Amino acid sequence: MKGFSLLEVLISLFILSVGLLALAKLQVAAMINIHEAYLQTLASVRLRSITAIIKTLPQDQLAGEIQHWNAVNRERFPQGQSSVSVSGFHYRVLLSWYARAYGIDQNKRQKLQLEIIRARD
């Protein structure tokens, strides 16, 4: 008897399809994690930009720039929230967004916080 039986072919196709489904699931997980890494990098860049703004602009011009910075964060991050609180020359910057992380701890908010002490004008 030469060749393969129909049962052998069906079992081989089943094993192949299970492997392809596992590969597709792995691809989805990788894409979600890559996007989250992108958001983390973007948040770091955004925090660096507000730090430069706070340190270089005169005190009376900061309010408009901070409002613009907050508006951009709301657009760029999923459910993005940001705030800058001021106490004298001490600034507290908070940036948070909704993270769709793949794994055990899903659907959480990511949060980055930065404290800046500005030199007097």
N, C-alpha and C positions, 0 to 999 in steps of 0.2 A: 504494500500500500504506500503510494507516494503522495506528497503534498500535505496540506494541513486540513484538519477537519473544521467544520463550521464552529464547533464549540471552542476550539483553540483560538480561532480568529476573534470570536466574541470576547473571550477572556482577555486577549491581548489588547483589544480596543478599549475594554473597560479599564484596564490598568493604565493605558496611555491617557485616557480621558481624566482619570483621577489625578495623574501627574500634571496634566495641563491645567486643571482647575487649581491645584496647589500653586502652580507657577503664576497664574492670574491673580490669586489672592496675595501672593508675595509682591507682585508688581503694584497692586493697589496700596498696600502698606508702605512700600517704598515711596510712592508718589505723595502720599499724605505726609510722611516724615520729611521729605524734601521740601514740601511747601512750608511746613512748620519751621524748618531750618532757615528758609528764606525770610520768614516773618521775624525770627529772632535776629537775623543779621540786619534787616531793615530797621528794627527797633533800636539796635545798637547805633546805627548810623543816624537815626532821628534824634537819639539822646545826645550824640556828639554834636549835632547841628544846633540844638537848643543851648547846649553848653557854650558853644562859640558865640551864639547870639547874646546870651546873658552876659558873657565876659567882655564883649566888645561894644555893644550899643550903649548909648547913654540911658540913664534910668528913665527919662521921660519918653523914650521911644520904644520901650520894651513891651508895653501893653498891647499894641497893635500886632507886633511880631509874634507874641505869645498866642494871641487869638488865632492868627493865621496858622501857626504851628499846630494848635489843637484841631483846627478844621481839617488840615491835611491828614492828621492821624486818624480822624473819624472816617475819612474816605479810604485810606490805604489799608486799614486793619479790619478784620471781621469783628463787628461790634466794638470797634476801637474806642477807648476812652483815654483821655490824657488831661492832666492838670498840672499847673505850676502854682505853688503857694509861696508867698513871699513874707518873710519876717525880717525887716531891716535889710541886711545884705546877705541873708541866708535864704536860699531858694531850695524848695523841695519839688522835684519833678517826678511825676508818676505817669507811666504809660502801661496800659493793659489792653488785652484783646482776647477774643474767644479762640481757643485752640481745639482743633479737631484731631487730637493725637491718636495714633493707632496703638492699641494695647489695652492694658488693664485700666489705667486712669484716663478714661476718655471724657471729652466734653468739659474741659476745665478752662479757667481763665489764666492766662499767662500774665505775669506782672513784672515790670522792671521799674526800679525806683532809684533815683539819683539825687544826691544832695550837693549843692554848689554853694560855695561861699565866695561872694564877689568882693573884689577889692573896692574900696571907696573911690568914687569919681574924683 
